[in-house]
């Protein structure tokens, strides 16, 4: 449990620092335009979405990218290093495509690098502890930073 909290807080801190450095380069109008069509600019819906993403979606992602995909890679290659890199890369690709709607290409590259590092950390946690709970707590803490910043940007 300790490692999940520490890793989650370190990722939380990194997300916050990156936002402080690059936050003023974000196209908030574009984000609001893209997100507005979903209804997420209404605070009750936004908070419902945050609850879902931090609690349920992060757990589902850990199951899919760490346990399911990661274990298939480990079974196929027998190498933890390959498992960590490929699982993190697939996790990153999934997020990079989504972020391309909101970020400039250079911003997406920086974000994707951070997502890759986080995915590699969570893959390592999965391989070491074989517990989705450990990965999920870290992921959820990191998501609090992401969606906290989203709130600051949008409202």
N, C-alpha and C positions, 0 to 999 in steps of 0.2 A: 504494500500500500504506500509506503514511504516513497518508493521510486516513482510511482505513478503521480503522486502529488508534486514531488520535486520537478520531474520532467514537465508536467503540465504547467507549473508556475514559470519554469524557464522559457517555455514556448510562449506563454502568456506575455512575459516580459519582452521577448524578442519581437512579438507582434506589435506591442505598444511602442517600442523604440522605432521600428520601421515606420509605423504610422506617424510618429512625431517628426521623423526625417522627411518622409515623402508625402504626408497627408495633404499638404497644400497643392500638390500636383494632380489630385483627383478631380475628375469632371463630375461634380456633384449633380449638375443638371441632367447629364446623361444617365447617371445612376437613378435619379428620381424618375426620369422618363421611362426607363426600362422596368424599374420596380413598380412604378405606379399602376401599370396594367394588371398587376397581380393582386392589388388591394393591400399590399404590405405597407403602404404609407399611412394606413389607418392604425393608430397605436394598438388597439385591441388585437387586430389581426397580426400585426408585427410581433407582439409579445407571445401570441399563440405560436407563431412560426419559430420564434427563438426557443421557446420551451421544447417544441418538437425537435429542432435541429440539435440542441444541446443534449437532450436526453435520449431520444429515440434514434434519430438519424446517425448520431455519432456511434451508437452501439451497433447499428446495422452496418455502418462502414467498417467498423472493427471486425465484425464477423466476416464480411465479404472479403476485405482486402488483407486482413491478417490471417484469420483462421482458414477460410475457404481457399482463396488464391494463394496465400503464403504457404499453406500446407501442401497444396498441389505442386508448387514450385520446388519445395523441399523434397517431396517424394520423387520428383522428376530428376532433380540435379544432385540431391544429397549434400548440398553445400549451403550452409547458413548465410554466407556472404552474398551468394547469388540470390537467395530468397529475400534477403533484406533489400538489396538493390532493385530487383524486379518488382517486388510487391510495392515498394515506395514509388517506383516509376509509374506503375499502373495507377496507383492512387493519385499521383500527381497529374497524370494525363486527364483523368476524370475531372479534376478541379480546374485544370488549365483551360479546358474547353469552356467550362462555365464562366470563368473569370474573363475570357476574351470578350464577353458581352459588355463588361463594365470597365475594363482597364485598357490603357494603351499597351502596345506590344512590349515595350521596355518594362512597364509596371507588372505586366503578366509574367515576364521572365523572373523578376525579383520575387514576386509572390510565389511562383512555381518552385523556385529554389527553396524557399522557406517551407513550402508544403512538402517537398521531397525530403527535406531534413526531418521534419516532424513525422512523416510516414516511415522513414528509416528508424527513427527512435521507437515508434510504436511497433514496428516489425521486430526490432531487437527485444523489446519488452515481451512481446508475444512468445518469441522463441525461448527466452530465459525463464519466464514464469508460467507459460501455457495457461494464461488466465485472461479472458476477455475483459474482466473487471479491471485489471491493472491498466490495460491499454485504454479502455473506455474512460476511466477517471481522468487520465492524462489528456485524452482527446477532448473531453467535456470541458476541462479547465481552459484549454487552448481556445475552444469555441466561445467561451464566455468573453475572452478578449476580442475575438473577431466580431461577434454580434454586439458587444458593447460599443465598439468603434462604429459599427454600422448604425447603431442608434444615434451616436454623436453626429455622424455625417447626415443622416436623413431627417433628424428632428432638431 
